[in-house]
Amino acid sequence: MLHALSRFGRRRTLQGGAAAAVVLGLLLWWVSPLGEPEPSGSLTFSTGVRSGVYQRYGQRLEGALAKDMPKVSIRLRTSEGSQQNIERVATGKADFTIATADAVATYLQSGKPGGDRLRGCVRLYDDYVQLVVPRDSGIRRVADLRGHRVGVGQKGSGVLLVADRLMKAAGVDPTEDITPVEAGIDTMPARLADGRLDAFFWSGGLPTGAVQDLAEKFAIRLVPLEDPLISELQAAGGSTRHYRSAAMPADAYDHAHQGMAVQTVAVANLLITTDRTDPLTTEAFTRTVIDSRDRIGREVHAAQLVDLRTAIYTDPLPLHTGAQRYYRSAKP
């Protein structure tokens, strides 16, 4: 009798243990995303000039990506700007980058390699074109640049693209009427301050740290870019349709604006990749860009302007399928 009870007890114990294991397994299945793959591998993110907004944004985004995509090794690579960034991604030298919409459209129209494989992920923030001169300069409009030494951005930058177009719209030949100096935002402020430049163009988010630092130690002024100049610029058609009239707020550069907003030209920045990048990685990358907006925005003000409601508008590029997947999941 005792032997039978003992066997019965063991059987109940085994059955109870098996039932507990089943329940535990179900609970783990319920709370854990089992079977949900994670992005892995390595990727290269092409940024910009060391003291520019692209690089500062990229450095902070790298930290957010490392947290959200721990199995992905991320390499930042500095560049001359939008034009070089696009070429790198289109030809497989980088996986993700930031570039202005006008530079992307120009690359597509040029028929250069890989243009048909480019895809958009996020419409980020706008770049504002900034024509910076010493405060006591006689340069009051773009046409006044004739005969002066003008910083026009580096060869692979979006700055060079828009600076040339603005000067042509104002009737200034960018190679014959000025002395063009191809330099980046990392050196142009110092050149202006010590008299090696009379003016320089910059296109970036507000405020750009290098311009802000210059304004705090050297008296500068930003030249307004107004109609009919903007109408002339847009009339050229093609990729110039991505330019719009905008105003730099009075507090963008307190020491330079002197309490006044400054009219200028703005163009959207896009986060781009190619159809070679797998949807899982692109979806995760896109999610991190949106989710990290406020955190990064505390250090890079332009990042605060990333908006889920407008992020899908990556014209002139179609959305990557991974980005589409993210936006469907994030839709209210």
C-alpha positions as CSV (number, residue, x, y, z in Angstrom):
1,M,0.0,0.0,0.0
2,L,2.8,2.5,1.0
3,H,4.7,1.4,-2.1
4,A,1.7,2.2,-4.3
5,L,1.2,5.6,-2.7
6,S,4.9,6.3,-3.2
7,R,4.6,5.6,-6.9
8,F,1.5,7.7,-7.1
9,G,3.2,10.6,-5.4
10,R,6.2,10.4,-7.7
11,R,3.9,10.3,-10.7
12,R,2.0,13.4,-9.4
13,T,5.3,15.2,-8.8
14,L,6.6,14.4,-12.3
15,Q,3.3,15.5,-13.8
16,G,3.4,18.7,-11.7
17,G,6.9,19.5,-12.8
18,A,6.0,18.9,-16.5
19,A,3.0,21.2,-16.2
20,A,5.2,23.9,-14.5
21,A,7.7,23.7,-17.3
22,V,5.0,24.1,-19.9
23,V,3.6,27.1,-18.1
24,L,7.1,28.6,-17.8
25,G,7.7,28.1,-21.5
26,L,4.4,29.8,-22.4
27,L,5.3,32.7,-20.2
28,L,8.7,33.1,-21.7
29,W,7.2,32.9,-25.2
30,W,4.6,35.6,-24.2
31,V,7.1,38.1,-22.8
32,S,10.1,37.5,-25.0
33,P,10.3,38.3,-28.8
34,L,11.5,34.8,-29.6
35,G,12.1,34.3,-33.3
36,E,12.4,38.1,-33.9
37,P,15.7,38.6,-35.6
38,E,18.0,41.4,-34.7
39,P,20.2,43.5,-37.1
40,S,23.8,42.4,-37.1
41,G,27.0,42.9,-39.0
42,S,28.7,46.2,-39.7
43,L,27.8,49.4,-41.5
44,T,29.5,52.7,-42.5
45,F,27.8,56.0,-41.9
46,S,29.2,58.9,-44.0
47,T,28.8,62.2,-42.1
48,G,30.5,65.5,-43.0
49,V,33.1,68.1,-42.1
50,R,34.4,67.6,-38.5
51,S,32.9,70.8,-37.1
52,G,29.7,70.7,-39.1
53,V,26.2,69.6,-38.1
54,Y,26.3,66.3,-40.0
55,Q,29.3,65.2,-38.0
56,R,28.0,66.3,-34.6
57,Y,24.6,64.7,-35.3
58,G,26.3,61.5,-36.6
59,Q,28.4,61.2,-33.4
60,R,25.4,61.3,-31.2
61,L,23.3,59.1,-33.4
62,E,26.2,56.5,-33.3
63,G,25.7,56.2,-29.5
64,A,21.9,55.7,-29.9
65,L,22.4,53.1,-32.6
66,A,24.9,51.2,-30.5
67,K,22.3,51.0,-27.7
68,D,19.4,50.0,-30.0
69,M,21.4,47.8,-32.4
70,P,24.0,46.1,-30.2
71,K,25.0,43.5,-32.7
72,V,25.9,46.1,-35.4
73,S,29.3,47.6,-35.6
74,I,29.0,51.2,-36.7
75,R,31.8,53.2,-38.4
76,L,31.6,57.0,-38.9
77,R,33.4,58.4,-41.8
78,T,33.9,62.2,-42.2
79,S,33.3,63.7,-45.7
80,E,33.3,67.0,-47.6
81,G,29.5,67.0,-47.5
82,S,26.3,66.1,-49.4
83,Q,27.8,65.4,-52.9
84,Q,30.5,63.1,-51.6
85,N,28.1,61.4,-49.2
86,I,25.7,60.5,-52.0
87,E,28.5,59.2,-54.2
88,R,29.8,57.0,-51.4
89,V,26.4,55.4,-50.7
90,A,25.4,55.0,-54.3
91,T,28.7,53.2,-55.1
92,G,28.7,51.0,-51.9
93,K,31.5,52.9,-50.1
94,A,29.0,53.7,-47.2
95,D,25.7,52.3,-46.1
96,F,23.9,55.3,-44.7
97,T,24.4,59.1,-45.0
98,I,22.8,62.5,-44.8
99,A,22.4,64.7,-47.8
100,T,20.4,67.7,-49.0
101,A,17.5,67.0,-51.3
102,D,18.9,69.3,-54.1
103,A,22.2,67.4,-54.1
104,V,20.3,64.0,-54.3
105,A,18.2,65.3,-57.2
106,T,21.3,66.6,-59.0
107,Y,23.0,63.2,-58.6
108,L,19.9,61.4,-60.0
109,Q,19.8,63.7,-63.0
110,S,23.5,63.3,-63.7
111,G,23.1,59.5,-64.4
112,K,26.1,58.7,-62.2
113,P,26.6,55.1,-61.0
114,G,24.1,53.7,-58.5
115,G,21.6,56.6,-58.6
116,D,18.7,54.2,-59.4
117,R,19.5,52.2,-56.2
118,L,19.3,55.1,-53.8
119,R,16.4,55.1,-51.2
120,G,15.1,57.5,-48.6
121,C,14.7,56.7,-44.9
122,V,13.8,59.9,-43.1
123,R,13.3,63.6,-44.0
124,L,15.3,65.1,-41.2
125,Y,15.7,68.9,-40.7
126,D,16.3,71.8,-43.0
127,D,19.6,73.4,-43.9
128,Y,19.7,77.2,-44.1
129,V,22.0,78.9,-46.5
130,Q,24.2,81.4,-44.6
131,L,26.3,84.0,-46.4
132,V,28.6,85.3,-43.7
133,V,30.6,88.6,-43.9
134,P,32.4,90.9,-41.4
135,R,29.9,93.3,-39.9
136,D,31.6,96.3,-41.4
137,S,31.7,94.8,-44.9
138,G,30.2,96.6,-47.9
139,I,28.7,93.3,-49.1
140,R,24.9,93.7,-48.7
141,R,23.7,91.3,-51.4
142,V,25.0,88.4,-53.4
143,A,25.8,90.6,-56.4
144,D,28.2,92.6,-54.2
145,L,30.5,89.5,-54.1
146,R,32.1,90.5,-57.4
147,G,35.8,91.0,-57.0
148,H,36.0,89.4,-53.5
149,R,37.5,86.2,-52.0
150,V,34.6,83.9,-51.2
151,G,34.6,80.7,-49.4
152,V,32.3,78.3,-51.4
153,G,32.5,75.0,-49.6
154,Q,34.5,72.0,-50.4
155,K,34.4,70.2,-53.8
156,G,32.2,67.4,-52.6
157,S,29.8,69.6,-50.5
158,G,26.2,70.7,-51.0
159,V,27.4,74.2,-50.0
160,L,29.4,74.5,-53.3
161,L,26.3,73.4,-55.3
162,V,23.9,76.0,-53.8
163,A,26.6,78.8,-53.6
164,D,27.3,78.4,-57.4
165,R,23.5,78.5,-58.1
166,L,22.9,81.5,-56.0
167,M,25.7,83.5,-57.5
168,K,24.5,82.6,-61.1
169,A,21.0,83.6,-60.2
170,A,22.4,87.0,-59.0
171,G,24.4,87.4,-62.3
172,V,27.7,86.6,-60.7
173,D,30.0,84.1,-62.5
174,P,31.3,81.8,-59.7
175,T,34.6,81.3,-61.4
176,E,35.3,84.6,-63.2
177,D,33.7,87.3,-61.1
178,I,35.0,86.2,-57.7
179,T,38.1,84.4,-56.3
180,P,36.5,81.1,-55.2
181,V,38.1,79.4,-52.2
182,E,37.1,75.8,-51.8
183,A,37.2,75.3,-48.0
184,G,34.9,73.7,-45.4
185,I,33.2,75.1,-42.3
186,D,36.2,73.8,-40.3
187,T,38.5,76.5,-41.7
188,M,36.3,79.2,-43.3
189,P,35.4,81.1,-40.1
190,A,39.1,81.5,-39.1
191,R,40.0,82.6,-42.6
192,L,37.3,85.3,-42.5
193,A,38.4,86.4,-39.0
194,D,42.0,86.9,-40.0
195,G,41.3,88.6,-43.4
196,R,42.0,85.7,-45.8
197,L,38.3,85.7,-46.9
198,D,35.9,88.5,-47.5
199,A,32.8,86.3,-47.3
200,F,31.8,82.6,-47.1
201,F,28.8,80.5,-47.9
202,W,27.6,77.8,-45.5
203,S,24.5,75.6,-45.6
204,G,23.6,73.8,-42.4
205,G,21.2,73.4,-39.5
206,L,20.6,76.2,-37.0
207,P,22.6,77.1,-35.2
208,T,25.9,75.8,-36.7
209,G,28.4,75.7,-33.9
210,A,31.3,77.0,-36.0
211,V,29.3,80.1,-37.1
212,Q,28.1,80.6,-33.5
213,D,31.6,80.4,-32.2
214,L,32.8,82.9,-34.8
215,A,30.0,85.3,-34.0
216,E,31.0,85.3,-30.3
217,K,34.5,86.5,-30.9
218,F,34.4,88.4,-34.2
219,A,31.8,90.9,-35.5
220,I,29.9,89.3,-38.4
221,R,26.7,89.8,-40.3
222,L,24.5,87.5,-42.4
223,V,23.6,88.7,-45.8
224,P,19.9,88.4,-46.6
225,L,19.0,86.1,-49.6
226,E,15.6,87.5,-50.7
227,D,13.4,87.8,-53.8
228,P,13.9,88.3,-56.7
229,L,17.0,86.1,-56.1
230,I,15.0,83.2,-54.8
231,S,12.6,83.4,-57.7
232,E,15.5,83.4,-60.1
233,L,17.0,80.4,-58.4
234,Q,13.7,78.4,-58.5
235,A,13.1,79.4,-62.1
236,A,16.0,77.2,-63.2
237,G,13.8,74.1,-62.5
238,G,15.1,70.6,-62.0
239,S,16.7,70.1,-58.6
240,T,16.3,73.8,-57.7
241,R,12.6,73.0,-56.9
242,H,13.8,71.8,-53.6
243,Y,14.8,75.3,-52.5
244,R,12.3,77.4,-50.5
245,S,12.3,80.8,-49.0
246,A,12.8,80.8,-45.2
247,A,13.8,83.0,-42.4
248,M,16.6,82.4,-39.9
249,P,15.1,83.3,-36.5
250,A,16.6,86.4,-34.7
251,D,17.9,84.2,-31.9
252,A,19.7,81.7,-34.2
253,Y,22.9,83.8,-33.8
254,D,22.4,86.4,-31.2
255,H,25.6,88.2,-31.8
256,A,25.2,88.4,-35.6
257,H,21.5,89.0,-36.1
258,Q,21.2,91.9,-33.7
259,G,17.5,91.0,-32.9
260,M,16.5,90.7,-36.6
261,A,15.3,87.6,-38.6
262,V,17.3,87.1,-41.8
263,Q,15.7,85.9,-45.0
264,T,17.4,83.1,-46.8
265,V,17.0,79.8,-48.7
266,A,16.3,76.5,-47.0
267,V,16.5,72.9,-48.3
268,A,15.6,69.6,-46.6
269,N,18.1,67.0,-45.4
270,L,17.4,63.3,-46.0
271,L,18.8,60.2,-44.4
272,I,19.5,57.9,-47.3
273,T,20.7,54.4,-48.1
274,T,20.3,52.0,-51.0
275,D,18.1,49.0,-51.8
276,R,21.2,46.9,-51.0
277,T,20.7,47.5,-47.3
278,D,18.4,44.8,-45.8
279,P,15.0,45.9,-44.5
280,L,15.6,44.8,-40.9
281,T,18.6,47.0,-40.5
282,T,16.9,50.0,-42.2
283,E,13.8,49.6,-40.1
284,A,15.9,49.6,-36.9
285,F,18.0,52.5,-38.1
286,T,14.9,54.6,-39.0
287,R,13.3,53.8,-35.6
288,T,16.4,55.0,-33.7
289,V,16.6,58.2,-35.7
290,I,13.0,59.0,-34.7
291,D,13.2,57.8,-31.1
292,S,16.4,59.6,-30.3
293,R,15.2,63.0,-31.6
294,D,14.7,64.7,-28.2
295,R,17.8,63.2,-26.6
296,I,20.1,64.2,-29.5
297,G,18.3,67.5,-29.9
298,R,19.4,68.6,-26.5
299,E,23.0,68.8,-27.9
300,V,22.3,69.3,-31.6
301,H,19.4,71.6,-31.9
302,A,18.6,70.8,-35.5
303,A,17.7,67.2,-34.5
304,Q,14.7,68.5,-32.5
305,L,13.1,69.3,-35.9
306,V,12.8,65.7,-37.0
307,D,9.0,65.1,-37.2
308,L,7.3,61.7,-37.6
309,R,4.5,63.4,-39.5
310,T,6.8,64.7,-42.3
311,A,9.6,62.1,-42.0
312,I,8.2,59.9,-44.8
313,Y,8.5,62.7,-47.4
314,T,11.9,61.8,-48.8
315,D,11.4,63.3,-52.3
316,P,13.2,62.8,-54.7
317,L,13.8,59.3,-53.4
318,P,11.3,56.5,-52.8
319,L,11.2,55.2,-49.3
320,H,13.2,52.1,-48.5
321,T,11.0,49.0,-47.7
322,G,12.5,48.8,-44.2
323,A,11.6,52.5,-43.5
324,Q,8.1,51.8,-44.9
325,R,7.8,49.0,-42.4
326,Y,8.8,51.2,-39.5
327,Y,6.3,54.0,-40.5
328,R,3.4,51.4,-40.7
329,S,4.3,50.2,-37.2
330,A,4.6,53.7,-35.8
331,K,1.3,54.9,-37.4
332,P,-1.1,56.1,-34.6
